[in-house]
Amino acid sequence: MQSKNSVMWTIFSIRRHLTFEITRIFTAIKTRVMITKLTLTLNQEVIDSAKAYAKRNGKSLSAIVENYLRSLDRESEKKEVLAPEVKRLLGSVKLSKDFDYKKDLQSAILNKYSS
C-alpha cells in the first residue's frame, strides 16, 4: 500500500506531465501557420533603421512588419460611421488654434460641481 505522500507525488507528476503535453500541443497548433516570403524594395537607410529598431526591441523585422500590417486592418475596422446629422455639423464650429478642450471641459465640470 502506498503512503499518502507517494500518492500525492504521483498525482502531482501526472498533472505536471499533462499540463506540459497540453501546452506543447497548443503551441504546436498555434505555430502551424502558412509562412510566405515577401520581397520589399526600400531605401537602405530605412532598412538599416528598421533592423536596428528590431534588434533593440528583441523582435524580428518580419514580426514588426507583420504586426504593422495587421494593425492597418484593425484600424479600418475601428472607423466609426457618422450619422448624416453629425456629418453636416462637421466644420460648423471654428475654434482657435490654441483651444484646449480638456482645459475647457475641466473648467466646466469644476463650475458645475463646485457650487
N, C-alpha and C positions, 0 to 999 in steps of 0.2 A: 504494500500500500504506500502511495506517495504522500509526502508531507504537504502541508498547506503551502509552504513556500515554494516547493517544487512545482506544484500545480499552477501557482500564480506566475512563476517564472516561465512556464511553458505557455500559458495564455498570453503573457506579455510578448514572448518571442514570436508566436504565431501572429499576433496583432501587428507587431512591428514589420514582419515579413509581408503581410497582406497590404499594409499601408505603402510599403516600398513598391510592391508589384503594381498596385493601383496607380501610384504616382508615375511609375515607369510607363504604364500603358497609356495614360492620358498625355504624357509628354510625347510619346511616340505618335499618338493621334494628332496632336497639335502641330508637330513638325512635318507631317505629311502634306505639304503644300507644293503646288507646281511652281518651280522657280524658272523664270525665263530671263535671259540676258537682254539688256537694253543698251544700245550704244548712243551716247550723247556727245554732241560737239559743243565744247565750252571753251571760253577764254582760259589760258593756262593759269593766270592769276586766280581766277575763280576756283579752279580745280585745286590749286595749292592751298588756298584759304580754306576750302571745304575739307580737305584732308587733315589740315591742322586742327580745325574745329572738331572733326570726328575723333581724332586722337586725344584731344584734351578732354572730351566727354566720354571716352571709352566706348564709342559706338562705331559701327562700320558706316562707310559712306553710303552703301546701298540701303542700310536701315534708315538713315536720315532722309534720303531721297524718298524712300517708300512711305515713311511717316508723313512727310510733307505732302506727297500726292494724295494720301488718304485724307489729310486734313482739308484739302481742297474740296473733296467730295462731301465731307461733313459740313463745310461752310455753306455749300449750295443748298443743303437740306435745311439749314437753320434760317434761311431767308424767310422773313415774315411777309405775308401777303397783306397789303394795306387795303382797308375798305375805301371805296371811292370817295366817301366824305372826308376821310383823313388825307387822301392824296390831294384833294382840292385845297386843303389848308396848308400843305407844304409850301414854304416860302412866303406865306402871307404875313409873317411877323419878322421884322428886321431888328436884329439885336446888335449892339456894339461889339466890336472885336474883343474887348476886354471883359465881356459879360461872363460871370462865373455863376452858373446855375446852382451849383452846390452851396455857395455862399448865400445866394438869394433864397434858396429853399430853407437853409438853416435859419436864416433871419425870420422868414415867415412862420416857421414852426415855433421858434422862440417867442415871437409876438403872440401867436395863438395860445400857447400853453403857459405863458408867464403871468398872465393876468388873472 
